[in-house]
């Protein structure tokens, strides 16, 4: 979520490109893909999907 410079209103809602979770900070990006992620887990899951796995399984941290 991006708060306005004066802090009085929400400028825009920013969501993880993988799971849709609302991101309050700057989020995480990878060098290979211009997507915004909420966690390392979402990055690993997305990389598996991009590699062709239909139903990636990762342990929850």
PQR file of N, CA, C, O and H, with PARSE charges and radii, in Angstrom:
ATOM      1  N   UNK A   1       0.854  -1.152   0.000 -0.4000 1.5000
ATOM      2  CA  UNK A   1       0.000   0.000   0.000 -0.0000 2.0000
ATOM      3  C   UNK A   1       0.906   1.222   0.000  0.5500 1.7000
ATOM      4  O   UNK A   1       1.835   1.313   0.803 -0.5500 1.4000
ATOM      5  N   UNK A   2       0.644   2.131  -0.872 -0.4000 1.5000
ATOM      6  CA  UNK A   2       1.424   3.369  -0.911 -0.0000 2.0000
ATOM      7  C   UNK A   2       0.598   4.479  -0.260  0.5500 1.7000
ATOM      8  O   UNK A   2      -0.489   4.825  -0.722 -0.5500 1.4000
ATOM      9  H   UNK A   2      -0.110   2.057  -1.524  0.4000 1.0000
ATOM     10  N   UNK A   3       1.138   5.014   0.808 -0.4000 1.5000
ATOM     11  CA  UNK A   3       0.474   6.102   1.524 -0.0000 2.0000
ATOM     12  C   UNK A   3       0.916   7.418   0.892  0.5500 1.7000
ATOM     13  O   UNK A   3       2.048   7.539   0.424 -0.5500 1.4000
ATOM     14  H   UNK A   3       2.021   4.733   1.183  0.4000 1.0000
ATOM     15  N   UNK A   4       0.035   8.386   0.881 -0.4000 1.5000
ATOM     16  CA  UNK A   4       0.363   9.686   0.302 -0.0000 2.0000
ATOM     17  C   UNK A   4       1.511  10.336   1.066  0.5500 1.7000
ATOM     18  O   UNK A   4       1.752  10.001   2.226 -0.5500 1.4000
ATOM     19  H   UNK A   4      -0.884   8.288   1.261  0.4000 1.0000
ATOM     20  N   UNK A   5       2.216  11.257   0.429 -0.4000 1.5000
ATOM     21  CA  UNK A   5       3.347  11.918   1.103 -0.0000 2.0000
ATOM     22  C   UNK A   5       2.964  12.588   2.428  0.5500 1.7000
ATOM     23  O   UNK A   5       3.771  12.629   3.357 -0.5500 1.4000
ATOM     24  H   UNK A   5       2.020  11.530  -0.513  0.4000 1.0000
ATOM     25  N   UNK A   6       1.748  13.108   2.518 -0.4000 1.5000
ATOM     26  CA  UNK A   6       1.346  13.742   3.771 -0.0000 2.0000
ATOM     27  C   UNK A   6       0.746  12.744   4.765  0.5500 1.7000
ATOM     28  O   UNK A   6       0.480  13.100   5.913 -0.5500 1.4000
ATOM     29  H   UNK A   6       1.092  13.076   1.764  0.4000 1.0000
ATOM     30  N   UNK A   7       0.528  11.488   4.330 -0.4000 1.5000
ATOM     31  CA  UNK A   7       0.056  10.443   5.222 -0.0000 2.0000
ATOM     32  C   UNK A   7      -1.433  10.428   5.496  0.5500 1.7000
ATOM     33  O   UNK A   7      -1.883   9.711   6.389 -0.5500 1.4000
ATOM     34  H   UNK A   7       0.744  11.199   3.397  0.4000 1.0000
ATOM     35  N   UNK A   8      -2.211  11.200   4.753 -0.4000 1.5000
ATOM     36  CA  UNK A   8      -3.639  11.294   5.035 -0.0000 2.0000
ATOM     37  C   UNK A   8      -4.509  10.334   4.240  0.5500 1.7000
ATOM     38  O   UNK A   8      -5.654  10.097   4.625 -0.5500 1.4000
ATOM     39  H   UNK A   8      -1.846  11.783   4.027  0.4000 1.0000
ATOM     40  N   UNK A   9      -4.019   9.783   3.167 -0.4000 1.5000
ATOM     41  CA  UNK A   9      -4.845   8.879   2.366 -0.0000 2.0000
ATOM     42  C   UNK A   9      -3.973   7.849   1.650  0.5500 1.7000
ATOM     43  O   UNK A   9      -2.757   8.011   1.542 -0.5500 1.4000
ATOM     44  H   UNK A   9      -3.089   9.975   2.855  0.4000 1.0000
ATOM     45  N   UNK A  10      -4.607   6.806   1.171 -0.4000 1.5000
ATOM     46  CA  UNK A  10      -3.898   5.762   0.427 -0.0000 2.0000
ATOM     47  C   UNK A  10      -3.773   6.231  -1.015  0.5500 1.7000
ATOM     48  O   UNK A  10      -4.771   6.519  -1.676 -0.5500 1.4000
ATOM     49  H   UNK A  10      -5.594   6.675   1.258  0.4000 1.0000
ATOM     50  N   UNK A  11      -2.535   6.303  -1.494 -0.4000 1.5000
ATOM     51  CA  UNK A  11      -2.281   6.764  -2.854 -0.0000 2.0000
ATOM     52  C   UNK A  11      -2.635   5.687  -3.869  0.5500 1.7000
ATOM     53  O   UNK A  11      -3.246   5.975  -4.898 -0.5500 1.4000
ATOM     54  H   UNK A  11      -1.725   6.068  -0.957  0.4000 1.0000
ATOM     55  N   UNK A  12      -2.247   4.431  -3.578 -0.4000 1.5000
ATOM     56  CA  UNK A  12      -2.637   3.302  -4.418 -0.0000 2.0000
ATOM     57  C   UNK A  12      -2.368   2.009  -3.664  0.5500 1.7000
ATOM     58  O   UNK A  12      -1.503   1.940  -2.791 -0.5500 1.4000
ATOM     59  H   UNK A  12      -1.751   4.196  -2.742  0.4000 1.0000
ATOM     60  N   UNK A  13      -3.128   0.993  -4.026 -0.4000 1.5000
ATOM     61  CA  UNK A  13      -2.954  -0.315  -3.417 -0.0000 2.0000
ATOM     62  C   UNK A  13      -1.983  -1.121  -4.267  0.5500 1.7000
ATOM     63  O   UNK A  13      -2.163  -1.237  -5.479 -0.5500 1.4000
ATOM     64  H   UNK A  13      -3.830   1.049  -4.735  0.4000 1.0000
ATOM     65  N   UNK A  14      -0.951  -1.680  -3.634 -0.4000 1.5000
ATOM     66  CA  UNK A  14       0.065  -2.467  -4.324 -0.0000 2.0000
ATOM     67  C   UNK A  14      -0.058  -3.900  -3.831  0.5500 1.7000
ATOM     68  O   UNK A  14       0.017  -4.163  -2.631 -0.5500 1.4000
ATOM     69  H   UNK A  14      -0.805  -1.586  -2.649  0.4000 1.0000
ATOM     70  N   UNK A  15      -0.248  -4.825  -4.767 -0.4000 1.5000
ATOM     71  CA  UNK A  15      -0.429  -6.228  -4.397 -0.0000 2.0000
ATOM     72  C   UNK A  15       0.673  -7.091  -4.991  0.5500 1.7000
ATOM     73  O   UNK A  15       1.260  -6.758  -6.021 -0.5500 1.4000
ATOM     74  H   UNK A  15      -0.310  -4.611  -5.742  0.4000 1.0000
ATOM     75  N   UNK A  16       0.944  -8.215  -4.319 -0.4000 1.5000
ATOM     76  CA  UNK A  16       1.922  -9.187  -4.792 -0.0000 2.0000
ATOM     77  C   UNK A  16       1.424  -9.758  -6.119  0.5500 1.7000
ATOM     78  O   UNK A  16       0.259 -10.137  -6.240 -0.5500 1.4000
ATOM     79  H   UNK A  16       0.468  -8.486  -3.482  0.4000 1.0000
ATOM     80  N   UNK A  17       2.308  -9.817  -7.110 -0.4000 1.5000
ATOM     81  CA  UNK A  17       1.928 -10.332  -8.421 -0.0000 2.0000
ATOM     82  C   UNK A  17       1.719 -11.843  -8.417  0.5500 1.7000
ATOM     83  O   UNK A  17       1.208 -12.402  -9.387 -0.5500 1.4000
ATOM     84  H   UNK A  17       3.255  -9.509  -7.012  0.4000 1.0000
ATOM     85  N   UNK A  18       2.110 -12.501  -7.336 -0.4000 1.5000
ATOM     86  CA  UNK A  18       1.936 -13.941  -7.253 -0.0000 2.0000
ATOM     87  C   UNK A  18       0.672 -14.316  -6.474  0.5500 1.7000
ATOM     88  O   UNK A  18      -0.178 -15.044  -6.986 -0.5500 1.4000
ATOM     89  H   UNK A  18       2.525 -12.046  -6.547  0.4000 1.0000
ATOM     90  N   UNK A  19       0.547 -13.828  -5.256 -0.4000 1.5000
ATOM     91  CA  UNK A  19      -0.557 -14.259  -4.398 -0.0000 2.0000
ATOM     92  C   UNK A  19      -1.628 -13.202  -4.167  0.5500 1.7000
ATOM     93  O   UNK A  19      -2.717 -13.527  -3.693 -0.5500 1.4000
ATOM     94  H   UNK A  19       1.238 -13.236  -4.840  0.4000 1.0000
ATOM     95  N   UNK A  20      -1.346 -11.956  -4.488 -0.4000 1.5000
ATOM     96  CA  UNK A  20      -2.332 -10.898  -4.326 -0.0000 2.0000
ATOM     97  C   UNK A  20      -2.352 -10.251  -2.957  0.5500 1.7000
ATOM     98  O   UNK A  20      -3.218  -9.421  -2.680 -0.5500 1.4000
ATOM     99  H   UNK A  20      -0.462 -11.691  -4.873  0.4000 1.0000
ATOM    100  N   UNK A  21      -1.413 -10.616  -2.092 -0.4000 1.5000
ATOM    101  CA  UNK A  21      -1.346 -10.025  -0.761 -0.0000 2.0000
ATOM    102  C   UNK A  21      -0.998  -8.542  -0.862  0.5500 1.7000
ATOM    103  O   UNK A  21      -0.166  -8.153  -1.681 -0.5500 1.4000
ATOM    104  H   UNK A  21      -0.709 -11.290  -2.317  0.4000 1.0000
ATOM    105  N   UNK A  22      -1.617  -7.731  -0.049 -0.4000 1.5000
ATOM    106  CA  UNK A  22      -1.350  -6.296  -0.035 -0.0000 2.0000
ATOM    107  C   UNK A  22       0.046  -6.048   0.518  0.5500 1.7000
ATOM    108  O   UNK A  22       0.386  -6.537   1.595 -0.5500 1.4000
ATOM    109  H   UNK A  22      -2.293  -8.047   0.617  0.4000 1.0000
ATOM    110  N   UNK A  23       0.859  -5.285  -0.220 -0.4000 1.5000
ATOM    111  CA  UNK A  23       2.240  -4.997   0.176 -0.0000 2.0000
ATOM    112  C   UNK A  23       2.285  -3.599   0.767  0.5500 1.7000
ATOM    113  O   UNK A  23       1.914  -2.626   0.110 -0.5500 1.4000
ATOM    114  H   UNK A  23       0.582  -4.888  -1.095  0.4000 1.0000
ATOM    115  N   UNK A  24       2.743  -3.500   2.022 -0.4000 1.5000
ATOM    116  CA  UNK A  24       2.784  -2.213   2.711 -0.0000 2.0000
ATOM    117  C   UNK A  24       4.098  -1.481   2.501  0.5500 1.7000
ATOM    118  O   UNK A  24       4.134  -0.253   2.580 -0.5500 1.4000
ATOM    119  H   UNK A  24       3.044  -4.290   2.556  0.4000 1.0000
ATOM    120  N   UNK A  25       5.177  -2.202   2.234 -0.4000 1.5000
ATOM    121  CA  UNK A  25       6.481  -1.584   2.029 -0.0000 2.0000
ATOM    122  C   UNK A  25       6.811  -1.501   0.553  0.5500 1.7000
ATOM    123  O   UNK A  25       5.941  -1.270  -0.287 -0.5500 1.4000
ATOM    124  H   UNK A  25       5.148  -3.200   2.169  0.4000 1.0000
ATOM    125  N   UNK A  26       8.091  -1.696   0.254 -0.4000 1.5000
ATOM    126  CA  UNK A  26       8.535  -1.609  -1.139 -0.0000 2.0000
ATOM    127  C   UNK A  26       8.422  -2.928  -1.882  0.5500 1.7000
ATOM    128  O   UNK A  26       8.488  -2.939  -3.111 -0.5500 1.4000
ATOM    129  H   UNK A  26       8.797  -1.883   0.937  0.4000 1.0000
ATOM    130  N   UNK A  27       8.255  -4.051  -1.171 -0.4000 1.5000
ATOM    131  CA  UNK A  27       8.142  -5.347  -1.817 -0.0000 2.0000
ATOM    132  C   UNK A  27       9.479  -5.857  -2.304  0.5500 1.7000
ATOM    133  O   UNK A  27      10.510  -5.229  -2.063 -0.5500 1.4000
ATOM    134  H   UNK A  27       8.202  -4.042  -0.173  0.4000 1.0000
ATOM    135  N   UNK A  28       9.474  -6.995  -2.992 -0.4000 1.5000
ATOM    136  CA  UNK A  28      10.689  -7.617  -3.517 -0.0000 2.0000
ATOM    137  C   UNK A  28      10.565  -7.780  -5.023  0.5500 1.7000
ATOM    138  O   UNK A  28       9.485  -8.078  -5.534 -0.5500 1.4000
ATOM    139  H   UNK A  28       8.636  -7.505  -3.188  0.4000 1.0000
ATOM    140  N   UNK A  29      11.668  -7.585  -5.734 -0.4000 1.5000
ATOM    141  CA  UNK A  29      11.693  -7.790  -7.173 -0.0000 2.0000
ATOM    142  C   UNK A  29      12.833  -8.714  -7.519  0.5500 1.7000
ATOM    143  O   UNK A  29      13.808  -8.824  -6.775 -0.5500 1.4000
ATOM    144  H   UNK A  29      12.545  -7.343  -5.319  0.4000 1.0000
ATOM    145  N   UNK A  30      12.708  -9.384  -8.663 -0.4000 1.5000
ATOM    146  CA  UNK A  30      13.793 -10.231  -9.150 -0.0000 2.0000
ATOM    147  C   UNK A  30      14.399  -9.564 -10.372  0.5500 1.7000
ATOM    148  O   UNK A  30      13.764  -8.736 -11.025 -0.5500 1.4000
ATOM    149  H   UNK A  30      11.917  -9.294  -9.268  0.4000 1.0000
ATOM    150  N   UNK A  31      15.641  -9.939 -10.673 -0.4000 1.5000
ATOM    151  CA  UNK A  31      16.311  -9.369 -11.834 -0.0000 2.0000
ATOM    152  C   UNK A  31      15.759  -9.945 -13.132  0.5500 1.7000
ATOM    153  O   UNK A  31      15.768  -9.281 -14.168 -0.5500 1.4000
ATOM    154  H   UNK A  31      16.157 -10.612 -10.142  0.4000 1.0000
ATOM    155  N   UNK A  32      15.278 -11.191 -13.068 -0.4000 1.5000
ATOM    156  CA  UNK A  32      14.815 -11.858 -14.285 -0.0000 2.0000
ATOM    157  C   UNK A  32      13.408 -11.440 -14.704  0.5500 1.7000
ATOM    158  O   UNK A  32      13.055 -11.559 -15.877 -0.5500 1.4000
ATOM    159  H   UNK A  32      15.271 -11.731 -12.226  0.4000 1.0000
ATOM    160  N   UNK A  33      12.610 -10.957 -13.773 -0.4000 1.5000
ATOM    161  CA  UNK A  33      11.223 -10.626 -14.092 -0.0000 2.0000
ATOM    162  C   UNK A  33      10.828  -9.334 -13.389  0.5500 1.7000
ATOM    163  O   UNK A  33      11.166  -9.126 -12.224 -0.5500 1.4000
ATOM    164  H   UNK A  33      12.896 -10.860 -12.820  0.4000 1.0000
ATOM    165  N   UNK A  34      10.130  -8.489 -14.082 -0.4000 1.5000
ATOM    166  CA  UNK A  34       9.716  -7.197 -13.507 -0.0000 2.0000
ATOM    167  C   UNK A  34       8.370  -7.339 -12.808  0.5500 1.7000
ATOM    168  O   UNK A  34       7.382  -6.722 -13.207 -0.5500 1.4000
ATOM    169  H   UNK A  34       9.856  -8.658 -15.028  0.4000 1.0000
ATOM    170  N   UNK A  35       8.344  -8.147 -11.777 -0.4000 1.5000
ATOM    171  CA  UNK A  35       7.137  -8.350 -10.982 -0.0000 2.0000
ATOM    172  C   UNK A  35       7.453  -7.982  -9.542  0.5500 1.7000
ATOM    173  O   UNK A  35       8.617  -7.969  -9.141 -0.5500 1.4000
ATOM    174  H   UNK A  35       9.147  -8.648 -11.453  0.4000 1.0000
ATOM    175  N   UNK A  36       6.426  -7.686  -8.771 -0.4000 1.5000
ATOM    176  CA  UNK A  36       6.587  -7.300  -7.375 -0.0000 2.0000
ATOM    177  C   UNK A  36       6.050  -8.427  -6.502  0.5500 1.7000
ATOM    178  O   UNK A  36       4.931  -8.898  -6.708 -0.5500 1.4000
ATOM    179  H   UNK A  36       5.481  -7.697  -9.097  0.4000 1.0000
ATOM    180  N   UNK A  37       6.846  -8.859  -5.529 -0.4000 1.5000
ATOM    181  CA  UNK A  37       6.473  -9.975  -4.672 -0.0000 2.0000
ATOM    182  C   UNK A  37       6.485  -9.561  -3.210  0.5500 1.7000
ATOM    183  O   UNK A  37       7.158  -8.605  -2.825 -0.5500 1.4000
ATOM    184  H   UNK A  37       7.755  -8.477  -5.362  0.4000 1.0000
ATOM    185  N   UNK A  38       5.717 -10.309  -2.387 -0.4000 1.5000
ATOM    186  CA  UNK A  38       5.639  -9.996  -0.959 -0.0000 2.0000
ATOM    187  C   UNK A  38       6.672 -10.756  -0.141  0.5500 1.7000
ATOM    188  O   UNK A  38       7.016 -10.325   0.959 -0.5500 1.4000
ATOM    189  H   UNK A  38       5.171 -11.086  -2.700  0.4000 1.0000
ATOM    190  N   UNK A  39       7.184 -11.894  -0.659 -0.4000 1.5000
ATOM    191  CA  UNK A  39       8.115 -12.708   0.126 -0.0000 2.0000
ATOM    192  C   UNK A  39       9.012 -13.541  -0.782  0.5500 1.7000
ATOM    193  O   UNK A  39       8.780 -13.658  -1.985 -0.5500 1.4000
ATOM    194  H   UNK A  39       6.905 -12.244  -1.553  0.4000 1.0000
ATOM    195  N   UNK A  40      10.042 -14.116  -0.169 -0.4000 1.5000
ATOM    196  CA  UNK A  40      10.939 -15.016  -0.895 -0.0000 2.0000
ATOM    197  C   UNK A  40      10.181 -16.263  -1.351  0.5500 1.7000
ATOM    198  O   UNK A  40      10.475 -16.818  -2.410 -0.5500 1.4000
ATOM    199  H   UNK A  40      10.231 -14.021   0.808  0.4000 1.0000
ATOM    200  N   UNK A  41       9.200 -16.704  -0.549 -0.4000 1.5000
ATOM    201  CA  UNK A  41       8.403 -17.871  -0.902 -0.0000 2.0000
ATOM    202  C   UNK A  41       7.670 -17.629  -2.219  0.5500 1.7000
ATOM    203  O   UNK A  41       7.649 -18.508  -3.081 -0.5500 1.4000
ATOM    204  H   UNK A  41       8.961 -16.253   0.311  0.4000 1.0000
ATOM    205  N   UNK A  42       7.081 -16.473  -2.384 -0.4000 1.5000
ATOM    206  CA  UNK A  42       6.355 -16.155  -3.617 -0.0000 2.0000
ATOM    207  C   UNK A  42       7.305 -16.083  -4.810  0.5500 1.7000
ATOM    208  O   UNK A  42       6.930 -16.458  -5.921 -0.5500 1.4000
ATOM    209  H   UNK A  42       7.098 -15.760  -1.684  0.4000 1.0000
ATOM    210  N   UNK A  43       8.510 -15.612  -4.596 -0.4000 1.5000
ATOM    211  CA  UNK A  43       9.499 -15.575  -5.678 -0.0000 2.0000
ATOM    212  C   UNK A  43       9.844 -16.999  -6.110  0.5500 1.7000
ATOM    213  O   UNK A  43       9.871 -17.297  -7.304 -0.5500 1.4000
ATOM    214  H   UNK A  43       8.815 -15.307  -3.694  0.4000 1.0000
ATOM    215  N   UNK A  44      10.111 -17.890  -5.127 -0.4000 1.5000
ATOM    216  CA  UNK A  44      10.454 -19.283  -5.447 -0.0000 2.0000
ATOM    217  C   UNK A  44       9.295 -19.980  -6.153  0.5500 1.7000
ATOM    218  O   UNK A  44       9.514 -20.729  -7.105 -0.5500 1.4000
ATOM    219  H   UNK A  44      10.089 -17.648  -4.157  0.4000 1.0000
ATOM    220  N   UNK A  45       8.069 -19.743  -5.700 -0.4000 1.5000
ATOM    221  CA  UNK A  45       6.898 -20.370  -6.312 -0.0000 2.0000
ATOM    222  C   UNK A  45       6.732 -19.888  -7.751  0.5500 1.7000
ATOM    223  O   UNK A  45       6.451 -20.687  -8.643 -0.5500 1.4000
ATOM    224  H   UNK A  45       7.891 -19.135  -4.927  0.4000 1.0000
ATOM    225  N   UNK A  46       6.903 -18.600  -7.979 -0.4000 1.5000
ATOM    226  CA  UNK A  46       6.770 -18.038  -9.316 -0.0000 2.0000
ATOM    227  C   UNK A  46       7.861 -18.569 -10.251  0.5500 1.7000
ATOM    228  O   UNK A  46       7.596 -18.838 -11.423 -0.5500 1.4000
ATOM    229  H   UNK A  46       7.132 -17.950  -7.254  0.4000 1.0000
ATOM    230  N   UNK A  47       9.073 -18.718  -9.742 -0.4000 1.5000
ATOM    231  CA  UNK A  47      10.162 -19.262 -10.567 -0.0000 2.0000
ATOM    232  C   UNK A  47       9.858 -20.685 -11.005  0.5500 1.7000
ATOM    233  O   UNK A  47      10.148 -21.064 -12.140 -0.5500 1.4000
ATOM    234  H   UNK A  47       9.288 -18.500  -8.790  0.4000 1.0000
ATOM    235  N   UNK A  48       9.269 -21.480 -10.102 -0.4000 1.5000
ATOM    236  CA  UNK A  48       8.886 -22.846 -10.468 -0.0000 2.0000
ATOM    237  C   UNK A  48       7.798 -22.839 -11.536  0.5500 1.7000
ATOM    238  O   UNK A  48       7.836 -23.648 -12.463 -0.5500 1.4000
ATOM    239  H   UNK A  48       9.033 -21.172  -9.181  0.4000 1.0000
ATOM    240  N   UNK A  49       6.843 -21.947 -11.416 -0.4000 1.5000
ATOM    241  CA  UNK A  49       5.779 -21.838 -12.429 -0.0000 2.0000
ATOM    242  C   UNK A  49       6.347 -21.400 -13.768  0.5500 1.7000
ATOM    243  O   UNK A  49       5.945 -21.910 -14.814 -0.5500 1.4000
ATOM    244  H   UNK A  49       6.812 -21.290 -10.663  0.4000 1.0000
ATOM    245  N   UNK A  50       7.278 -20.459 -13.743 -0.4000 1.5000
ATOM    246  CA  UNK A  50       7.889 -19.989 -14.987 -0.0000 2.0000
ATOM    247  C   UNK A  50       8.738 -21.086 -15.637  0.5500 1.7000
ATOM    248  O   UNK A  50       8.927 -21.089 -16.854 -0.5500 1.4000
ATOM    249  H   UNK A  50       7.605 -20.044 -12.894  0.4000 1.0000
ATOM    250  N   UNK A  51       9.250 -22.017 -14.823 -0.4000 1.5000
ATOM    251  CA  UNK A  51      10.055 -23.129 -15.333 -0.0000 2.0000
ATOM    252  C   UNK A  51       9.186 -24.231 -15.934  0.5500 1.7000
ATOM    253  O   UNK A  51       9.705 -25.162 -16.551 -0.5500 1.4000
ATOM    254  H   UNK A  51       9.097 -22.014 -13.835  0.4000 1.0000
ATOM    255  N   UNK A  52       7.866 -24.132 -15.759 -0.4000 1.5000
ATOM    256  CA  UNK A  52       6.971 -25.091 -16.392 -0.0000 2.0000
ATOM    257  C   UNK A  52       6.236 -26.034 -15.465  0.5500 1.7000
ATOM    258  O   UNK A  52       5.435 -26.844 -15.929 -0.5500 1.4000
ATOM    259  H   UNK A  52       7.445 -23.375 -15.258  0.4000 1.0000
ATOM    260  N   UNK A  53       6.486 -25.952 -14.162 -0.4000 1.5000
ATOM    261  CA  UNK A  53       5.755 -26.822 -13.230 -0.0000 2.0000
ATOM    262  C   UNK A  53       4.298 -26.370 -13.167  0.5500 1.7000
ATOM    263  O   UNK A  53       4.013 -25.185 -12.996 -0.5500 1.4000
ATOM    264  H   UNK A  53       7.137 -25.294 -13.785  0.4000 1.0000
ATOM    265  N   UNK A  54       3.392 -27.316 -13.304 -0.4000 1.5000
ATOM    266  CA  UNK A  54       1.967 -26.979 -13.268 -0.0000 2.0000
ATOM    267  C   UNK A  54       1.465 -26.688 -11.856  0.5500 1.7000
ATOM    268  O   UNK A  54       0.701 -25.748 -11.641 -0.5500 1.4000
ATOM    269  H   UNK A  54       3.624 -28.279 -13.442  0.4000 1.0000
ATOM    270  N   UNK A  55       1.905 -27.508 -10.892 -0.4000 1.5000
ATOM    271  CA  UNK A  55       1.448 -27.358  -9.503 -0.0000 2.0000
ATOM    272  C   UNK A  55       2.647 -27.400  -8.559  0.5500 1.7000
ATOM    273  O   UNK A  55       2.884 -28.421  -7.912 -0.5500 1.4000
ATOM    274  H   UNK A  55       2.526 -28.272 -11.067  0.4000 1.0000
ATOM    275  N   UNK A  56       3.407 -26.307  -8.470 -0.4000 1.5000
ATOM    276  CA  UNK A  56       4.591 -26.309  -7.605 -0.0000 2.0000
ATOM    277  C   UNK A  56       4.213 -26.489  -6.135  0.5500 1.7000
ATOM    278  O   UNK A  56       3.195 -25.978  -5.668 -0.5500 1.4000
ATOM    279  H   UNK A  56       3.215 -25.478  -8.995  0.4000 1.0000
ATOM    280  N   UNK A  57       5.050 -27.218  -5.432 -0.4000 1.5000
ATOM    281  CA  UNK A  57       4.853 -27.432  -4.009 -0.0000 2.0000
ATOM    282  C   UNK A  57       6.104 -26.964  -3.283  0.5500 1.7000
ATOM    283  O   UNK A  57       7.213 -27.410  -3.580 -0.5500 1.4000
ATOM    284  H   UNK A  57       5.877 -27.633  -5.811  0.4000 1.0000
ATOM    285  N   UNK A  58       5.917 -26.070  -2.339 -0.4000 1.5000
ATOM    286  CA  UNK A  58       7.015 -25.558  -1.519 -0.0000 2.0000
ATOM    287  C   UNK A  58       6.607 -25.644  -0.060  0.5500 1.7000
ATOM    288  O   UNK A  58       5.433 -25.456   0.260 -0.5500 1.4000
ATOM    289  H   UNK A  58       5.017 -25.708  -2.097  0.4000 1.0000
ATOM    290  N   UNK A  59       7.549 -25.923   0.834 -0.4000 1.5000
ATOM    291  CA  UNK A  59       7.190 -25.928   2.252 -0.0000 2.0000
ATOM    292  C   UNK A  59       6.904 -24.511   2.730  0.5500 1.7000
ATOM    293  O   UNK A  59       7.571 -23.563   2.315 -0.5500 1.4000
ATOM    294  H   UNK A  59       8.502 -26.076   0.575  0.4000 1.0000
ATOM    295  N   UNK A  60       5.924 -24.373   3.592 -0.4000 1.5000
ATOM    296  CA  UNK A  60       5.616 -23.063   4.160 -0.0000 2.0000
ATOM    297  C   UNK A  60       6.665 -22.731   5.199  0.5500 1.7000
ATOM    298  O   UNK A  60       7.093 -23.596   5.964 -0.5500 1.4000
ATOM    299  H   UNK A  60       5.382 -25.143   3.929  0.4000 1.0000
ATOM    300  N   UNK A  61       7.072 -21.486   5.224 -0.4000 1.5000
ATOM    301  CA  UNK A  61       8.104 -21.096   6.182 -0.0000 2.0000
ATOM    302  C   UNK A  61       7.514 -20.593   7.466  0.5500 1.7000
ATOM    303  O   UNK A  61       8.251 -20.223   8.380 -0.5500 1.4000
ATOM    304  H   UNK A  61       6.725 -20.784   4.602  0.4000 1.0000
TER
END
